[in-house]
Amino acid sequence: MKKLYLLVFVGLASLGSAQSNPEDEIPIFNLDDYFVPPKMTMTVGARALTGSKVAFGGQGVVTSIQSIYDEFTTGEVRNYHDGTVYRDARTDNTPDDGKTNNWTYVDPRQLIDGDTNVAFHTYSAQVTDAMSRRNDPGLSLGTELVVARDMGNIGKKIEWKIFAGIGVNGIDSSARGNVAATITTITDTYGLNGQTLPGTVPYVAPSSTVDVDGNIVDTTVLLGRAPDSRTTTTASNDTQVSNYWKLKGTFLTLRMGPTVIYTISENLKLSISVGPTLVYSGTTYSVQQTLQADTSDPIVNTVTESEGKNLTGYYVDATLQYFLSESAGLYAGAFYQTSGDYTQTINDKGSSYTTDIDLSKLQGFRAGLNFKF
């Protein structure tokens, strides 16, 4: 029995010795020794800005479509603002009576002198207005994307980064108003030679009607192929011509520089950024000119020009960052941006209009999400 106890004791001692062998122990790793904190931060958000200024000016020309020739030429198509005198469409006009059965007028005010004559008109207006109209665009909503890299610490609570970002905002402004102008009216008068026009307006010749017996009756009124007389008049006022100025476009802001971050608490930080900006502004400028003619419809001419411009300036912002976790958070802040100014010009169809675009004092609000990676 003693031998049995001795064997059990030796076995237990050997087992204990085996369990305490360092080679058989499970190693314990400290994962903090292998964790590399993220160095990059990306922010995605919106930015709303104000401060852009737009002013409109310049002068233009408004004309009706016309090909009226001189007052003696015959056999040509005469296009007026309120009608047309075409070539004679009769095939049996022998001998030639100098008239046409192919013409039209559109406004009852063209009948003059007790309805014995028909007046046709062409209109043109030279804008002489020298005033400048200003209408600032107001609030512009846009988006931004910024990437920053950690560069190290400055003391216990201050760190700094290098950032680069891009932002997009729109610009939209318009103005409308009457302008001073000199209106020139050319009037060609055609005699009806005792003929009576049908009561329907507009009147289109040749014309016909059907009598009570179902017979077609020719009611065409003949008109001379050249006017009996022509007069030219001018008048200056600020009531007949109005302009609608419109500017629409987008400007792209590239910015970069250092960011200094102050740690307020474990989750809350304050950052200040400053740096140069490069702005590309692409805009389309148009002016719709409207002349209220004495007869027929208003005359509308539109001139348009598109332009892209590179501008430089600088950028400053102050932002609060609240981190929801080690890798994601929210940010909100204010910024100031200066990007210069430029003038865009339209030179088209005898018109010369300008718009002054001032982006030199922009300020606004930015907010969005932070991601560390």
Sequence and secondary structure as in RCSB ss.txt:
>XXXX:A:sequence
MKKLYLLVFVGLASLGSAQSNPEDEIPIFNLDDYFVPPKMTMTVGARALTGSKVAFGGQGVVTSIQSIYDEFTTG
EVRNYHDGTVYRDARTDNTPDDGKTNNWTYVDPRQLIDGDTNVAFHTYSAQVTDAMSRRNDPGLSLGTELVVARD
MGNIGKKIEWKIFAGIGVNGIDSSARGNVAATITTITDTYGLNGQTLPGTVPYVAPSSTVDVDGNIVDTTVLLGR
APDSRTTTTASNDTQVSNYWKLKGTFLTLRMGPTVIYTISENLKLSISVGPTLVYSGTTYSVQQTLQADTSDPIV
NTVTESEGKNLTGYYVDATLQYFLSESAGLYAGAFYQTSGDYTQTINDKGSSYTTDIDLSKLQGFRAGLNFKF
>XXXX:A:secstr
 HHHHHHHHHHHHHHHHHHT GGGS     GGGG     EEEEEEEEEEE  EEEEEEE EEE   B   SS  S
S EEETTEEE     S   S  SEES EEE  GGGEETTTTEEEEEEEEEEE     EE     EEEEEEEEEEE
EEESSSSEEEEEEEEEEEEEEEEEEEEEEEEEEEEEEEEEE TT    S SSEEES EEE TTS EEE    EES
S SEEEEEEEEEEEEEEEEEEEEEEEEEEEEEEEEEEESSSSEEEEEEEEEEEEEEEEEEEEEEEE  SSSS EE
EEEEEEEEEEEEEEEEEEEEEEESSSSEEEEEEEEEEE  EEEEEEEETTEEEEEEEE SSEEEEEEEEEEE 
